Amino acid sequence: MAWFVHGIRSFFPDAWDKFSGFVPTHKRHDLLGAYARRLDDPEPQVRIETARHWGTYEGSCSTLLASTSTVAHYADDRFALGLARIEAHCFANGCFLEHDQLISGIDRISHLPCSVVQGRCKMVCPIDTTNGLHHAWPEAEYLVVSDAGHSAWEPGICAQLVATMERLKNAMSV
């Protein structure tokens, strides 16, 4: 969460400047809180405008190569509002997990079939986090797509997700 809100600026300073610049200077010490409050504002136009900024930010950081169509999709009012409100709510609540809860409780799910598809250049959720999951859960299939970032619509990610679902479908129907 801290990476998404602050860390990405190391790689996307222009997108982060727009994202943070939307929040008044005196509230930038808590960007996530400022966005979460505006995304819950009673005024629909405030929520939409805030969601567009959130969506534009995430869309700008989601692909390996700059993609105006991805940014436009993420900034679309309906998509942006759903994405931003869900993400901000989850982030503001620690994704409803204790620190390292998934890794420390991996034994509870390690018997389940799982495939993890990760773009090597994924800036929204960096590969080091997924790599930690891979080490804790070696039974899970771990697929790193070398020429992709975060977006499921990048060709390599999309192809791996479809192939993975086909394998799981076939395994489940046996």
Secondary structure, DSSP 8 states (H G I E B T S, - for coil): -HHHHTGGGGT-HHHHHHHHHTS-GGGGGGHHHHHHHHHT-SSHHHHHHHHHHHHHHHHHHSSSS--HHHHHHHHSHHHHHHHHHHHHHHHHTGGG--TTHHHHTGGGTTTS--EEEEETT-SSS-HHHHHHHHHH-TTSEEEEETT--S-TTSHHHHHHHHHHHHHHHHHHT-
